[in-house]
Amino acid sequence: DDTVRLWDVESKNPRPRVLTKYYDAALSIAFSPDGKYLVTSGSAHVTESPLRIFDLGTEAEAAPRLEGHISWVYALAFSPDGRQLASAGGESTIFVWDFAARKLLHQLAGHGGQIRTLAFSPDAQRLVSGGVDLTIRIWDMTARRQVGFRRGHGAPVNTVAVSSDGQSILSASVRGA
């Protein structure tokens, strides 16, 4: 139904609050590490941004919006310290934001198609991405460049995760996706 819903697990009322509705699709969500904010992503439309930020204290949309994406945003990831937010999707480019300032820091390009997933290493020094080009890419966040490349899936990479020691990457794909 293209919505993002907030559920209260302690409430006796099982009805969620609808935070936002996208024109075509709600695609990704991420809580800030401090638990104060929720970022949602989805379809890009002429009149709406694909990225939205909600203050969880008030459950209201927080301003300003993160502007820059012109295509659907499939993936969101906060750095463990919450200082940076990475977003990516149809542009085949990762946008890295200073979350507190709500400003674009830089972009990382290299994928040959939509980016479906993002994950930071525990020390926030690396960002891992995966996409429809069947690749996993590893980015150095200080140097702002790609430092690793992995290919092994026969289908789009839909999710990646980095181990708690930062030494391993897990990835998953689905045939026909």
C-alpha positions as CSV (number, residue, x, y, z in Angstrom):
1,D,0.0,0.0,0.0
2,D,3.1,2.3,-0.4
3,T,3.0,3.3,3.3
4,V,5.5,3.4,6.2
5,R,3.8,2.4,9.5
6,L,5.1,2.9,13.0
7,W,4.1,0.1,15.4
8,D,4.2,0.3,19.2
9,V,5.2,-3.1,20.6
10,E,4.2,-2.2,24.1
11,S,0.7,-0.9,23.2
12,K,-2.4,-3.0,23.7
13,N,-3.7,-1.3,20.5
14,P,-2.3,-3.2,17.5
15,R,-3.1,-0.4,15.1
16,P,0.0,1.3,13.7
17,R,0.4,5.0,12.9
18,V,0.9,5.7,9.2
19,L,3.9,8.0,9.1
20,T,4.0,8.6,5.3
21,K,2.7,7.4,2.0
22,Y,4.8,7.3,-1.2
23,Y,3.4,7.8,-4.7
24,D,4.5,4.4,-6.0
25,A,6.5,2.5,-3.4
26,A,8.0,2.6,0.1
27,L,11.3,0.8,-0.1
28,S,13.6,1.2,2.8
29,I,13.7,2.4,6.4
30,A,16.5,3.1,8.9
31,F,16.4,4.1,12.6
32,S,19.2,6.5,13.6
33,P,21.6,4.8,16.1
34,D,20.4,7.2,18.9
35,G,16.8,6.2,18.2
36,K,15.6,9.8,17.7
37,Y,15.0,9.7,14.0
38,L,13.6,7.4,11.3
39,V,14.6,7.8,7.7
40,T,12.4,6.4,4.9
41,S,12.9,6.0,1.2
42,G,10.9,5.2,-1.8
43,S,9.8,6.3,-5.1
44,A,10.8,9.6,-6.6
45,H,8.0,11.7,-8.0
46,V,7.8,15.2,-9.5
47,T,6.3,16.6,-6.3
48,E,8.0,14.5,-3.6
49,S,11.4,13.6,-2.4
50,P,12.3,9.9,-2.1
51,L,14.0,10.5,1.3
52,R,12.0,11.6,4.4
53,I,13.1,12.1,8.0
54,F,10.8,11.7,11.0
55,D,11.5,12.9,14.5
56,L,10.3,9.9,16.6
57,G,9.7,12.2,19.6
58,T,6.9,14.0,17.8
59,E,6.3,11.5,14.9
60,A,6.3,14.5,12.6
61,E,8.4,14.8,9.4
62,A,11.6,16.7,10.2
63,A,12.9,19.5,7.9
64,P,14.9,19.9,5.8
65,R,14.5,16.9,3.5
66,L,17.6,15.4,2.0
67,E,17.4,16.5,-1.6
68,G,19.4,15.2,-4.5
69,H,18.1,11.8,-5.6
70,I,16.2,11.9,-8.9
71,S,15.3,8.2,-8.9
72,W,13.9,5.6,-6.5
73,V,16.0,5.0,-3.4
74,Y,16.2,1.3,-2.5
75,A,18.8,1.3,0.3
76,L,19.6,3.3,3.5
77,A,22.3,2.8,6.1
78,F,23.4,4.9,9.1
79,S,27.0,4.8,10.2
80,P,27.3,3.3,13.7
81,D,27.9,6.7,15.3
82,G,24.9,8.2,13.4
83,R,26.9,11.0,11.9
84,Q,26.6,9.8,8.3
85,L,23.7,8.4,6.3
86,A,24.2,6.6,3.1
87,S,21.4,6.3,0.5
88,A,21.4,4.7,-2.9
89,G,19.1,3.4,-5.6
90,G,18.3,3.9,-9.3
91,E,21.1,6.4,-10.0
92,S,23.8,3.7,-9.5
93,T,25.5,6.2,-7.1
94,I,25.7,6.2,-3.4
95,F,24.9,9.5,-1.7
96,V,26.7,10.1,1.7
97,W,25.1,12.7,3.9
98,D,26.1,14.6,7.0
99,F,23.0,13.6,8.9
100,A,23.0,16.4,11.6
101,A,23.7,19.1,9.0
102,R,21.3,17.5,6.4
103,K,24.0,18.1,3.7
104,L,25.4,16.0,1.0
105,L,29.1,15.2,1.7
106,H,30.0,13.3,-1.4
107,Q,28.9,10.6,-3.9
108,L,30.4,7.2,-4.7
109,A,30.0,5.9,-8.2
110,G,31.0,2.5,-9.6
111,H,28.0,0.2,-9.8
112,G,26.6,-0.6,-13.2
113,G,22.9,-0.5,-12.2
114,Q,20.6,0.0,-9.3
115,I,22.1,-0.3,-5.9
116,R,19.8,-2.4,-3.7
117,T,21.7,-2.6,-0.3
118,L,24.1,-0.8,1.9
119,A,25.9,-1.6,5.2
120,F,28.6,0.2,7.2
121,S,31.5,-1.6,8.9
122,P,31.4,-1.3,12.8
123,D,34.1,1.4,12.7
124,A,32.4,3.3,9.9
125,Q,35.6,3.3,7.9
126,R,34.1,1.1,5.2
127,L,30.7,1.0,3.4
128,V,29.6,-2.1,1.5
129,S,27.1,-1.9,-1.4
130,G,25.4,-4.5,-3.6
131,G,23.2,-4.2,-6.6
132,V,21.7,-5.4,-9.8
133,D,25.1,-5.5,-11.5
134,L,25.7,-8.7,-9.4
135,T,28.5,-7.1,-7.6
136,I,29.5,-6.2,-4.0
137,R,31.7,-3.1,-3.7
138,I,33.7,-2.0,-0.7
139,W,34.2,1.8,-0.2
140,D,36.8,3.6,2.0
141,M,34.9,6.4,3.6
142,T,37.9,8.5,4.4
143,A,39.5,8.2,0.9
144,R,36.0,8.3,-0.7
145,R,36.8,5.6,-3.2
146,Q,36.2,2.0,-4.0
147,V,38.8,-0.3,-2.4
148,G,37.2,-3.7,-3.0
149,F,35.1,-5.5,-5.6
150,R,33.5,-8.9,-5.3
151,R,31.5,-10.9,-7.8
152,G,29.9,-14.3,-7.1
153,H,26.2,-14.1,-7.3
154,G,24.3,-15.0,-10.4
155,A,21.5,-12.6,-9.6
156,P,21.1,-9.1,-8.2
157,V,22.6,-8.6,-4.7
158,N,19.6,-7.7,-2.5
159,T,21.2,-7.5,0.9
160,V,24.6,-7.2,2.5
161,A,25.8,-7.3,6.2
162,V,29.2,-6.7,7.8
163,S,30.2,-8.8,10.8
164,S,30.7,-7.2,14.2
165,D,34.5,-7.4,13.8
166,G,34.4,-6.0,10.3
167,Q,36.3,-8.9,8.8
168,S,33.4,-10.7,6.9
169,I,30.7,-9.6,4.5
170,L,27.5,-11.6,4.1
171,S,25.4,-11.2,0.9
172,A,22.2,-12.6,-0.5
173,S,20.5,-12.6,-3.8
174,V,17.3,-14.0,-5.3
175,R,17.0,-15.5,-8.8
176,G,14.8,-13.5,-11.1
177,A,14.7,-10.4,-8.9
